[in-house]
Amino acid sequence: MSTLETEFLFEIDAELREPNLMIGAVPEGSRMIAHVEGGTFKGPRIKGTMPASGGDWVLARADGSIKIDVRAALTTDDGHNIYTYYGGRIVMTPEQMGALGDRAAAEALDPSTYYFRTNPLFEAAMDGPYAWLNHVVAVGIGRLTAKGVAYKVYALK
């Protein structure tokens, strides 16, 4: 079996609307929706903005973890739109979870002390310059910020 290799794609900073839309207790846990208000992304082969076009259908699970379910758009600096969607997990201590209602406190948490991982996939126009993203499976390492979240995204080779 070969080793897992990655290639850095980009770092993304996503701004999320406050407050989140709280759904409340559902059979699988507690549901809320975090709307994407904007953001930026930049990497060696691609850069641009994240329009206010998506969100994260967050599920706080009974086991204490958070299930991520994101759908959003990216607009490259040369005017191409890309759809991205991904799942993921956030695992924190109960004390760290308590900081999630205060963005400054959440940003102050050391990202090395919690688990925040995603698995982005992409859809780009097949005849466009970013069609290569249609064949990429990526992983993201996330952190909380004062405006929302940030990820470093890597393509699996």
N, C-alpha and C positions, 0 to 999 in steps of 0.2 A: 504494500500500500504506500502511496506517495504522501509526502507531507503537504499540509495546507499552505498555499501561498496566496498573498493578497497584493493588490495594487491600489494605492490611494486614489480615490476619485475626487472627493471634495469635502469641504467642511461647510455645514449649513447651520445658520442661526435662524430659528423660527420664532416669530413673535405670536403669542397666543392671547386671545381676547380675555379680559377679565370682566365679570366673573365667568366661570365655566357654567354651562347649562346643566344643572343637577337634575337627574332623572330620579335617583333614589335607589332604595333597595329593590333588586330584581332577583329572580331565582338563583342566578349565578354569583351574585355579590352586590356591589353598589355601582351604578352606572352614572357617568357624566360625559358630556361632550365638550371638548376643548376646541374652539374654532381658531383656525389659522388666520391671523390678521395681516401677515406679510413676513418678509425675511430676505436673506441673501444667501448665496452659496458660491464657493470659489474653489477651483481645483486646477491642476495643470492642463486639463483638456476641455474643461467646461466651467462656465460661471454665469451668474445671473441673479434673478430675484425670484422670490416665492410670492405669488399674488394671493390676495385674500380669497381663497377658493377651496379650502378643504378643512379638515379637522381630524381629531383623534377621538374615537368612540371608546373612551377609557372604561375599564372594568376593574374595580378594586375587588379582588377575589377573597374568599373566606380564608385562604391559606396565608394571607398577608401580602401576597404579591400583586402587582398591577399588570394587567394585560393591555397592551397597546394595540390599536387597530386604526392606522392612519391612512387617509386618502388625500392627496394634495396635488397641486400642479407646480411645475417649475417653468420659468420663462428664461431662456438663455439670453445673454447680452446681444446676440445677433438675431433675436426675435422668434426663436422656435419654442414651442410649448411641449412639455413632457409631462406625462402623468406618472406619478409614483404612488405606490401603495406598499404598506408593510405592517407586519405584526411585530411583536417584541414583548419584552418583560422588563419590569423594574422590580428589584427586590431590595428592601431597606429594613432597618430595624424599626420597631414601633416609635422610638424617639425621633428618627429621621422622618418617618411618615408624618409626624406632627408638624413638621416644618413646611409641608406642602401647601398649606393655606396662606403662607407668607412668602412671597417670591424672593425677597431679600434674604430671608433665613434659608430658603431652599438653595439659593445660589451659593451661600456661604458653606454649604455642606461639601466636604471633600469628596469629589467623584470617585476616588479610589476606594472609598468606604461603602459604596453601594453598587449594585449590579444594574446596568441600564444598557440593554442590547436590542438591536432591531435587525430585520432582514429585508431591506428594500428590494423591490423589483421595479422595472421601468417600462413604459410604453412611449415610444417616439415614432414619428412619421417614418415609414419604411424607406421613403425616397429622400430623406433629409440627412444632414450631416451627423445626427446623433443616433442613427439607426443601430449603431453598435451597442447602445444601451439595452436594446430589446433582447440581447443575448447574455446579459450580465445578471448574475446573482450576487447581491452585495450583503455586507454586514455593516452595521453602524454601532459605534460606541457613543453613548449619549451622556449628557450632563444637564443639570438644571441651571437656568440663567434667570436673571431678574426680569427678562421679558418673555421667557418661555422655556425653550429647550435648544440645545445645540448638539450636533452629531459630527463625528468624523466618520466618513463613509468609505468603505474599501470594497473593491471588486474581488471576488474569489476567482483565482486563475484556474 
